[in-house]
Amino acid sequence: ELVETRGEFDRLNRELAAARERVQAIRDEHAQWTARVAAAAQQRDKLQERRAEAESALASLAQKPAEIEAQRRELMDRSQQAERLRGQAADRLAAAENEMAALERAARALGERLTQAREQRVRADAEMEAHGERVQDIAHRIAQDFSCPPALLLSQMGVPEDAALADVDALDARLERLKAERERLGAVNLRAEIELREITEQLAHLETEKTDLETAIARLRAGIGSLNREGRERLLAAFAEVNTHFADLFKTLFGGGQAHLELIESDDPLEAGLEIMASPPGKRLQTLSLLSGGEQALTALSLIFAVFMTNPAPICVLDEVDAPLDDANVERFCNLLDAMTQRTDTRFLIVTHNAVTMARMDRLFGVTMAERGVSQLVSVDLADAAELRAAE
């Protein structure tokens, strides 16, 4: 019985020791979970801070397109206003030219009338002067020949005042001819010189307005030409730079081959179209439409990244661009994304269902349904997740 009691006592001691070990293990595990809860709380605070920063940055970036669109609209409005002003100036110039032509015709007509009137007046003055000289000459001859003034000649000669004089028909004919000539002269326009001066002043004013309009039109045309020249120069420079980056990125994504951009359908870069020519390894040079779906996707990605390398934007969203790609091309695409993030400050947002692409991202955003009918946004920082897993 003593042996059984001792055995039972030893068994109880072993169970007690085991229970104490389990209690200690539970305490250790409780301490570990407490530490992990504290670490998770710190991590949650950090994630909330980073989320707030990201939301603030996203709100700031969301305003950029509106600002750019406002600037573009302002430039379009200014361009349209300049075009309207040019059209108005052209209309004013045409109206001024028509009015000036009408005034010139009126001035020429008035000038011709004035010249005719002056000539007729000169002829009439000459005839009157000739008649006056002839009357004076006849009076002088009468005074010399008859020694009396012309008014007393008829009475001294005994000729009644009502008696017919010699050459009456000739005198009447001459009188009628002189009357007819006087009628042909018509009334003299005494305001002809004043009207001519007023028309000359109006013509000078219209000439000044015409000169101002022509100067304004020349300035507008010069400004438009300058803008077109600058636009062509900047477009050609950007086209050359994009074409160089496109060729390099195409070789990177395809592991060889060649590609380039061409301006088609016009010699003017501002009016020309764009053609993408590509030659994947082992294939001839052809247009983009003749390539396969995956080749078209890689070629388009090369062009998009070439544009971002030439003129980086703050943010770039790519939606399912890796869908037509196989795993090898997805790896090349991800490698190119890594290189782009190092060469530019652009933030890339990738919408994808490809596991390879998701594994290469810095942060994942997803939507889950923890409860039926309730969607919840989930965000995971892969670097922090890897560190947390390594710490465990």
For each residue, the residues with C-beta under 8 A, 3 or more apart:
1: 4 5
2: 5 6
3: 6 7
4: 1 7 8
5: 1 2 8 9
6: 2 3 9 10
7: 3 4 10 11
8: 4 5 11 12
9: 5 6 12 13
10: 6 7 13 14
11: 7 8 14 15
12: 8 9 15 16
13: 9 10 16 17
14: 10 11 17 18
15: 11 12 18 19
16: 12 13 19 20
17: 13 14 20 21
18: 14 15 21 22
19: 15 16 22 23
20: 16 17 23 24
21: 17 18 24 25
22: 18 19 25 26
23: 19 20 26 27
24: 20 21 27 28
25: 21 22 28 29
26: 22 23 29 30
27: 23 24 30 31
28: 24 25 31 32
29: 25 26 32 33
30: 26 27 33 34
31: 27 28 34 35
32: 28 29 35 36
33: 29 30 36 37
34: 30 31 37 38
35: 31 32 38 39
36: 32 33 39 40
37: 33 34 40 41
38: 34 35 41 42
39: 35 36 42 43 391
40: 36 37 43 44
41: 37 38 44 45
42: 38 39 45 46
43: 39 40 46 47 384 388
44: 40 41 47 48
45: 41 42 48 49
46: 42 43 49 50
47: 43 44 50 51 379 381 384
48: 44 45 51 52
49: 45 46 52 53
50: 46 47 53 54 381
51: 47 48 54 55 379
52: 48 49 55 56
53: 49 50 56 57
54: 50 51 57 58
55: 51 52 58 59
56: 52 53 59 60
57: 53 54 60 61
58: 54 55 61 62
59: 55 56 62 63
60: 56 57 63 64
61: 57 58 64 314 315
62: 58 59 65 66
63: 59 60 66 67
64: 60 61 67 68 314
65: 62 68 69
66: 62 63 69 70
67: 63 64 70 71
68: 64 65 71 72
69: 65 66 72 73
70: 66 67 73 74
71: 67 68 74 75
72: 68 69 75 76
73: 69 70 76 77
74: 70 71 77 78
75: 71 72 78 79
76: 72 73 79 80
77: 73 74 80 81
78: 74 75 81 82
79: 75 76 82 83
80: 76 77 83 84
81: 77 78 84 85
82: 78 79 85 86 220 223 224
83: 79 80 86 87
84: 80 81 87 88
85: 81 82 88 89 220
86: 82 83 89 90 217 220 224
87: 83 84 90 91
88: 84 85 91 92
89: 85 86 92 93 213 216 217 220
90: 86 87 93 94 217
91: 87 88 94 95
92: 88 89 95 96 213
93: 89 90 96 97 210 213 214 217
94: 90 91 97 98
95: 91 92 98 99
96: 92 93 99 100 206 209 210 213
97: 93 94 100 101 210
98: 94 95 101 102
99: 95 96 102 103 206
100: 96 97 103 104 203 206 207 210
101: 97 98 104 105
102: 98 99 105 106
103: 99 100 106 107 199 202 203 206
104: 100 101 107 108 203
105: 101 102 108 109
106: 102 103 109 110 199
107: 103 104 110 111 196 199 200 203
108: 104 105 111 112
109: 105 106 112 113
110: 106 107 113 114 192 195 196 199
111: 107 108 114 115 196
112: 108 109 115 116
113: 109 110 116 117 189 192
114: 110 111 117 118 189 192 193 196
115: 111 112 118 119
116: 112 113 119 120
117: 113 114 120 121 188 189 192
118: 114 115 121 122
119: 115 116 122 123
120: 116 117 123 124 184 185 186
121: 117 118 124 125 185 188
122: 118 119 125 126
123: 119 120 126 127 185
124: 120 121 127 128 181 182 185
125: 121 122 128 129
126: 122 123 129 130
127: 123 124 130 131 178 181
128: 124 125 131 132
129: 125 126 132 133
130: 126 127 133 134
131: 127 128 134 135
132: 128 129 135 136
133: 129 130 136 137
134: 130 131 137 138
135: 131 132 138 139
136: 132 133 139 140
137: 133 134 140 141
138: 134 135 141 142 150
139: 135 136 142 143 149 150
140: 136 137 143 144
141: 137 138 144 145
142: 138 139 145 146 148 149 150 153
143: 139 140 146 147 148 149 150
144: 140 141 147
145: 141 142
146: 142 143 153 156 157
147: 143 144
148: 142 143 152 153 156
149: 139 142 143 152 153
150: 138 139 142 143 153
151:
152: 148 149 155 156
153: 142 146 148 149 150 156 157
154: 157 159 160 161 163
155: 152 158 159
156: 146 148 152 153
157: 146 153 154
158: 155
159: 154 155 163
160: 154 163
161: 154
162:
163: 154 159 160
164: 168
165: 168 171
166:
167: 170 171
168: 164 165 171 172
169: 172 173
170: 167 173 174
171: 165 167 168 174 175
172: 168 169 175 176
173: 169 170 176 177
174: 170 171 177 178
175: 171 172 178 179
176: 172 173 179 180
177: 173 174 180 181
178: 127 174 175 181 182
179: 175 176 182 183
180: 176 177 183 184
181: 124 127 177 178 184 185
182: 124 178 179 185
183: 179 180 186
184: 120 180 181
185: 120 121 123 124 181 182 188
186: 120 183
187:
188: 117 121 185
189: 113 114 117 192 195
190:
191: 194 195
192: 110 113 114 117 189 195 196
193: 114 196 197
194: 191 197 198
195: 110 189 191 192 198 199
196: 107 110 111 114 192 193 199 200
197: 193 194 200 201
198: 194 195 201 202
199: 103 106 107 110 195 196 202 203
200: 107 196 197 203 204
201: 197 198 204 205
202: 103 198 199 205 206
203: 100 103 104 107 199 200 206 207
204: 200 201 207 208
205: 201 202 208 209
206: 96 99 100 103 202 203 209 210
207: 100 203 204 210 211
208: 204 205 211 212
209: 96 205 206 212 213
210: 93 96 97 100 206 207 213 214
211: 207 208 214 215
212: 208 209 215 216
213: 89 92 93 96 209 210 216 217
214: 93 210 211 217 218
215: 211 212 218 219
216: 89 212 213 219 220
217: 86 89 90 93 213 214 220 221
218: 214 215 221 222
219: 215 216 222 223
220: 82 85 86 89 216 217 223 224
221: 217 218 224 225
222: 218 219 225 226
223: 82 219 220 226 227
224: 82 86 220 221 227 228
225: 221 222 228 229
226: 222 223 229 230
227: 223 224 230 231
228: 224 225 231 232 270
229: 225 226 232 233
230: 226 227 233 234
231: 227 228 234 235 270
232: 228 229 235 236 268 269 270
233: 229 230 236 237
234: 230 231 237 238
235: 231 232 238 239 269 270
236: 232 233 239 240 269
237: 233 234 240 241
238: 234 235 241 242 310 311
239: 235 236 242 243 261 263 269
240: 236 237 243 244
241: 237 238 244 245 310
242: 238 239 245 246 261 303 306 307 310
243: 239 240 246 247 260 261 306
244: 240 241 247 248
245: 241 242 248 249 305 306 309 310
246: 242 243 249 250 259 260 261 302 303 306
247: 243 244 250 251 258 259 260
248: 244 245 251 252
249: 245 246 252 253 301 302 305 306 309 336
250: 246 247 253 254 257 258 259 278 298 299 302
251: 247 248 254 255 256 257 258
252: 248 249 255 302 332 336
253: 249 250 298 301 302 329 332 333 336
254: 250 251 257 280 281 295 298
255: 251 252 281 332
256: 251 280 281
257: 250 251 254 278 279 280 281 283
258: 247 250 251 278 279 285
259: 246 247 250 276 277 278 279 299 302
260: 243 246 247 277
261: 239 242 243 246 274 275 276 277 303
262: 274 275 276 277
263: 239 266 269 272 273 274 275
264: 272 273 274 275
265: 271 272 273
266: 263 269 271 272 273
267: 272
268: 232 271 272
269: 232 235 236 239 263 266 272
270: 228 231 232 235
271: 265 266 268
272: 263 264 265 266 267 268 269
273: 263 264 265 266
274: 261 262 263 264
275: 261 262 263 264 287 288
276: 259 261 262 287 288 299 303
277: 259 260 261 262 285 286 287 288
278: 250 257 258 259 285 286 287 288 291 295 299
279: 257 258 259 283 284 285 286
280: 254 256 257 283 291 295
281: 254 255 256 257
282:
283: 257 279 280 286
284: 279
285: 258 277 278 279
286: 277 278 279 283 290 291
287: 275 276 277 278 290
288: 275 276 277 278 291 296 299 300
289:
290: 286 287
291: 278 280 286 288 295 296 299
292: 295 296
293: 296 297 324
294: 297 298 324 325 326 329
295: 254 278 280 291 292 298 299
296: 288 291 292 293 299 300 324
297: 293 294 300 301 321 322 323 324 325
298: 250 253 254 294 295 301 302 325 329 332 333
299: 250 259 276 278 288 291 295 296 302 303
300: 288 296 297 303 304 321
301: 249 253 297 298 304 305 321 333 336
302: 246 249 250 252 253 259 298 299 305 306
303: 242 246 261 276 299 300 306 307
304: 300 301 307 308 316 318
305: 245 249 301 302 308 309 336 340
306: 242 243 245 246 249 302 303 309 310
307: 242 303 304 310 311
308: 304 305 311 312 313 316 340 344 346
309: 245 249 305 306 312 340 343 344
310: 238 241 242 245 306 307
311: 238 307 308
312: 308 309 344 345 346
313: 308 316 346
314: 61 64 345 346 347
315: 61 346 347 348 349
316: 304 308 313 346 347 348 349
317: 348 349 351
318: 304 321 348 349 350 351
319: 351
320: 323 351 352 353
321: 297 300 301 318 333 350 352
322: 297 325 329 330 333 350 352 354 357
323: 297 320 352 353 354
324: 293 294 296 297
325: 294 297 298 322 329 330 333 354
326: 294 329 330
327: 330 331 356
328: 331 332
329: 253 294 298 322 325 326 332 333
330: 322 325 326 327 333 334 354 356 357
331: 327 328 334 335 356
332: 252 253 255 298 328 329 335 336
333: 253 298 301 321 322 325 329 330 336 337 357
334: 330 331 337 338 356 357 360
335: 331 332 338 339
336: 249 252 253 301 305 332 333 339 340
337: 333 334 340 341 348 350 360
338: 334 335 341 342 360
339: 335 336 342 343
340: 305 308 309 336 337 343 344 346 348
341: 337 338 344 346 348
342: 338 339
343: 309 339 340
344: 308 309 312 340 341
345: 312 314
346: 308 312 313 314 315 316 340 341
347: 314 315 316
348: 315 316 317 318 337 340 341
349: 315 316 317 318
350: 318 321 322 337 357 361
351: 317 318 319 320
352: 320 321 322 323 357 358
353: 320 323
354: 322 323 325 330 357 358
355: 358 359
356: 327 330 331 334 359 360
357: 322 330 333 334 350 352 354 360 361
358: 352 354 355 361 364
359: 355 356 382
360: 334 337 338 356 357
361: 350 357 358 364 382
362: 381 382 383
363: 379 380 381 382
364: 358 361 378 379 380 382
365: 377 378 379
366: 377 378 379 380
367: 375 376 377 378
368: 375 376 378
369: 372 373 374 375 376
370: 374 376
371: 374
372: 369
373: 369
374: 369 370 371
375: 367 368 369
376: 367 368 369 370
377: 365 366 367
378: 364 365 366 367 368
379: 47 51 363 364 365 366
380: 363 364 366 385
381: 47 50 362 363 384 385
382: 359 361 362 363 364 385 386
383: 362 386 387
384: 43 47 381 387 388
385: 380 381 382 388 389
386: 382 383 389 390
387: 383 384 390 391
388: 43 384 385 391 392
389: 385 386 392
390: 386 387
391: 39 387 388
392: 388 389
